[in-house]
C-alpha cells in the first residue's frame, strides 16, 4: 500500500492525515493554527507529520495552504488569514521533516480530491466552489489543475458582480463572495430581521433577540425547520451563487460544478435556488449542454485527500519497498 500525508492548513486549524492510493484516510490528526507566527505554524505542521510518520510509512507530504501559491509551488506569496508573506513553505517544511513536500492552494487540493475520488469522478473539466465565510475555488481543465501563469488562478470569489457594491475584505467592492457566501447569508438575515422583526421571529429567537447576533448556522437551522425568513435568505444567496456559476460557465464551459464548503451542508436549501438561477442566467442556454451542479462528497477531508494525492502524483512518492 502506497501512503502519503496530506495537510490542510487554514487560519484556525492544521488537519493532517495519512492517505492511501484510493483516497482513504488511514489516520487523521488536528491541531490549532498559531496563525500569527509563520515559524510556529511550520513547526506545528512538522509535529503532526512527524507523529503520523511514527506509525505509518509515508514517502511524501502534500500541503494545502489557504493562500496564493507561486507558480513553482514553493512559496506562499500571501495568505489572508495567516502571517505568511513570500514564505518559502516547501523548503522550510522539508528541512523540518526530511521528506519531499508539495505545496498547493487548499481549494485546488479540494478540487483535485473531488475529481479523483468524489463528486466529479469521470469529469475532465470541473470547477470546485467552496462556499464558506468567503468563496474559494479550484479549476480542473482537461484533467489537470489550472493554476494560471503565476499560480494564482481560481479566485472567482473576488470578481466583481455589483459595481461599487458591498466592501470586500480584499479591498474592492461588489465581489461575488459578498453576495454568495456564508457571510452574505448572515448579512441577509440580519438585514431582514432589522427591517421586518415581526417576520424574523425564529431567527431572532435563535440569536437571543438581536439581529446582530444572527449567524449563518442559525439561518441554516431555521431554514431546515421551514422558517420562511430563513428560506428566503437561502433563496437570495443561492440565486447569487447560481448566477455566478452561469458566468463561470460562459468563460470556462465545465462539465461539472462541485459545491463544497460549510454552507453547502445546507444541501438543497442552497443548491435548489442556485440551479434555478444557473438555468435562467446561462448564456445561450437553449443551445448548449449544461454543466451538472453537484454537492461535494468529501466534506472537510477533501483538502487532506487532495494534497496527499497531489504529493503522490508528483512523482515524489515511491511505492512501498522502492
C-alpha positions in Angstrom: 0.0 0.0 0.0 1.4 3.4 -1.1 0.9 6.1 1.6 1.3 9.8 1.5 0.4 12.5 4.0 -1.9 15.4 3.3 -2.1 18.6 5.5 -4.9 21.1 5.2 -3.7 24.4 6.7 -6.3 27.1 7.5 -6.5 30.2 9.7 -7.7 28.2 12.7 -6.7 24.6 12.3 -4.0 22.3 10.8 -5.6 19.0 9.8 -3.3 16.2 8.7 -4.0 12.6 7.5 -2.3 9.5 6.1 -4.0 8.7 2.8 -3.8 5.6 0.7 -3.8 5.4 -3.1 -7.6 5.0 -3.1 -8.2 8.3 -1.3 -9.0 6.7 2.0 -7.7 8.4 5.2 -6.0 5.8 7.4 -5.4 8.2 10.4 -6.1 11.8 11.0 -4.8 14.5 13.4 -5.8 18.1 14.1 -4.1 21.0 15.8 -4.8 24.7 16.3 -3.0 27.0 13.9 -0.7 29.6 15.5 -1.6 31.9 12.6 0.3 34.9 13.8 3.7 33.1 13.6 4.9 31.6 10.3 7.7 29.7 12.1 5.4 28.3 14.7 2.8 27.3 12.1 5.5 25.4 10.2 6.6 23.7 13.5 3.0 22.6 14.1 2.9 21.1 10.6 6.1 19.3 11.2 4.9 18.0 14.6 1.7 16.4 13.2 3.5 15.0 10.2 6.2 13.5 12.5 3.6 12.0 14.8 1.9 10.3 11.8 5.2 9.1 10.5 5.9 7.4 13.8 3.0 5.0 13.0 2.9 4.9 9.2 5.4 4.7 6.4 4.7 7.6 4.1 7.0 8.8 1.4 5.9 12.4 0.6 3.8 15.2 2.1 1.3 17.5 0.4 0.4 20.8 1.9 -2.9 22.5 1.1 -2.4 26.1 2.2 -5.1 28.9 2.3 -3.3 31.5 0.3 -1.7 32.4 -3.0 0.9 29.8 -4.0 3.6 30.8 -6.5 3.9 29.2 -9.9 6.7 26.9 -8.8 4.7 25.5 -5.8 7.5 26.6 -3.4 6.3 29.7 -1.6 3.1 31.2 -0.2 3.0 34.7 -1.7 0.1 35.9 0.5 -2.3 34.2 2.9 -5.2 36.4 4.1 -5.7 34.5 7.4 -2.1 33.6 8.2 1.0 35.7 8.6 2.7 34.1 5.5 4.1 36.7 3.1 6.6 35.4 0.5 7.1 32.4 2.8 9.3 29.6 1.3 7.0 27.0 2.8 8.1 23.9 0.9 11.8 24.4 1.8 11.0 25.2 5.5 8.8 22.1 6.0 11.2 19.8 4.0 14.0 20.9 6.3 11.9 20.1 9.4 10.6 16.6 8.3 13.2 15.3 5.9 10.7 14.3 3.2 9.7 15.7 -0.2 6.9 18.3 0.1 4.4 19.5 -2.4 2.6 22.8 -1.8 -0.8 23.6 -3.3 -3.6 26.1 -2.7 -6.2 24.5 -0.3 -9.1 24.9 -2.7 -7.1 23.4 -5.6 -6.3 20.4 -3.4 -10.0 20.0 -2.5 -11.0 20.3 -6.2 -8.5 17.6 -7.1 -9.8 15.3 -4.4 -13.4 15.7 -5.7 -12.2 14.9 -9.2 -10.2 11.9 -8.2 -12.4 10.4 -5.5 -15.6 12.4 -5.0 -18.5 14.1 -6.7 -16.7 14.9 -10.0 -15.3 11.5 -10.8 -15.3 10.9 -14.5 -15.2 14.6 -15.4 -12.2 16.2 -17.0 -13.5 19.8 -16.8 -14.6 20.8 -13.3 -15.0 24.0 -11.2 -15.0 23.4 -7.5 -16.5 26.2 -5.5 -16.1 26.3 -1.7 -18.9 28.4 -0.2 -17.8 29.2 3.4 -17.1 32.5 5.1 -16.0 33.7 1.6 -15.7 31.8 -1.7 -12.7 29.7 -2.7 -12.4 27.7 -5.9 -10.3 25.2 -7.8 -10.3 24.6 -11.6 -9.6 21.4 -13.4 -9.3 21.6 -17.2 -8.7 18.7 -19.4 -7.9 16.5 -16.4 -5.2 18.9 -14.9 -5.3 21.6 -12.3 -5.3 25.0 -13.9 -3.1 27.3 -11.8 -2.6 30.2 -14.2 0.5 32.0 -15.3 1.7 32.8 -11.8 -0.1 30.1 -9.8 -3.0 32.3 -8.6 -5.9 31.2 -10.8 -9.1 30.1 -9.1 -10.3 33.2 -7.2 -13.7 33.9 -8.7 -14.9 35.0 -5.2 -13.2 38.3 -6.0 -14.6 39.0 -9.4 -17.0 41.9 -9.1 -20.6 41.3 -9.7 -22.0 44.6 -8.4 -20.1 47.8 -9.4 -19.5 49.9 -6.2 -21.3 47.2 -4.2 -20.5 45.9 -0.7 -17.0 46.4 0.6 -14.9 43.2 0.5 -12.0 42.1 2.7 -9.8 42.2 -0.4 -10.3 46.0 -0.6 -12.6 46.1 -3.7 -16.3 46.5 -3.7 -19.0 44.2 -5.1 -17.1 40.9 -5.1 -19.1 37.7 -5.7 -18.4 36.4 -2.2 -20.1 39.4 -0.6 -23.4 38.1 -2.1 -23.0 34.3 -2.3 -21.2 33.1 0.9 -21.8 32.3 4.5 -21.1 35.9 5.4 -23.6 37.0 2.8 -26.2 34.6 4.2 -25.8 36.0 7.7 -25.8 39.6 6.4 -29.1 39.0 4.5 -30.7 37.5 7.6 -29.6 40.4 9.8 -30.8 43.0 7.4 -34.2 41.2 7.1 -34.5 41.0 10.9 -33.8 44.7 11.3 -36.2 45.6 8.6 -39.0 43.2 9.5 -38.6 41.8 13.0 -42.1 40.5 13.1 -41.4 38.2 10.2 -38.0 37.1 11.6 -39.2 35.8 15.0 -37.5 32.5 14.7 -34.2 33.9 13.6 -34.2 36.5 16.4 -35.1 33.7 18.9 -32.1 31.7 17.9 -29.9 34.8 18.1 -31.0 35.8 21.6 -33.2 38.7 20.3 -30.5 40.7 18.5 -30.3 40.9 14.7 -26.5 41.4 15.0 -26.3 38.0 16.7 -27.7 36.0 13.8 -25.1 33.6 12.3 -25.1 31.5 9.2 -25.5 28.3 11.1 -28.6 29.7 12.8 -30.1 30.6 9.4 -29.5 27.1 8.2 -31.1 25.7 11.4 -34.2 27.8 10.9 -34.4 27.1 7.2 -34.4 23.3 7.9 -37.3 23.9 10.2 -39.1 25.6 7.3 -38.9 29.1 8.6 -39.9 31.4 5.7 -37.5 34.2 6.5 -34.5 31.8 6.6 -35.6 30.0 3.4 -35.9 33.4 1.8 -32.3 34.2 2.7 -31.1 31.0 1.1 -33.1 31.9 -2.0 -31.3 35.2 -2.3 -27.8 33.8 -1.6 -28.4 30.7 -3.7 -29.6 32.9 -6.6 -26.3 34.9 -6.5 -24.4 31.6 -6.4 -26.2 30.3 -9.5 -25.8 33.5 -11.4 -22.0 33.4 -10.7 -21.8 29.8 -11.9 -23.6 30.8 -15.1 -20.9 33.5 -15.6 -18.2 30.9 -15.0 -19.8 28.5 -17.5 -19.7 31.3 -20.1 -15.9 31.6 -19.5 -14.8 28.0 -18.8 -17.5 25.7 -20.1 -17.0 23.0 -17.5 -18.9 19.7 -17.5 -19.4 19.8 -13.7 -19.6 22.3 -10.8 -18.9 20.9 -7.4 -20.2 23.0 -4.5 -18.4 22.4 -1.2 -17.6 24.5 1.9 -19.5 24.9 5.1 -22.6 26.5 3.6 -23.0 23.5 1.2 -24.1 21.5 4.3 -27.5 23.1 3.8 -27.9 20.9 0.7 -31.0 21.7 -1.5 -31.7 24.8 0.5 -28.7 26.3 -1.3 -28.4 24.2 -4.4 -32.0 24.4 -5.4 -32.0 28.2 -5.9 -28.5 28.0 -7.4 -29.6 25.6 -10.0 -32.7 27.7 -10.9 -30.6 30.9 -11.2 -28.0 29.0 -13.2 -30.6 27.8 -15.7 -32.0 31.3 -16.0 -28.7 33.1 -16.4 -26.8 30.6 -18.6 -25.8 32.3 -21.9 -27.3 30.6 -24.9 -28.9 28.1 -22.5 -31.3 26.7 -25.1 -28.4 25.8 -27.5 -25.8 24.3 -25.3 -25.1 21.4 -22.9 -25.5 22.3 -19.3 -23.0 21.6 -16.6 -24.1 19.4 -13.7 -24.1 21.1 -10.3 -23.3 18.6 -7.6 -22.7 18.8 -3.8 -19.2 17.9 -2.7 -18.8 14.4 -1.3 -15.6 14.5 0.7 -16.5 17.3 3.1 -13.9 18.7 5.4 -11.5 15.9 4.4 -11.1 17.0 0.8 -8.1 19.2 1.4 -6.2 16.4 3.1 -7.1 13.8 0.5 -6.3 16.1 -2.4 -3.0 17.4 -1.0 -1.9 13.8 -0.3 -2.8 12.6 -3.8 -1.0 15.5 -5.4 2.1 14.6 -3.5 1.7 11.0 -4.7 1.1 12.1 -8.3 4.1 14.5 -8.4 6.5 11.6 -8.8 8.0 12.3 -5.4 6.2 9.4 -3.6 7.6 6.0 -4.1 5.7 2.8 -3.7 6.5 0.8 -0.5 9.6 -1.2 -0.9 11.2 1.1 -3.5 
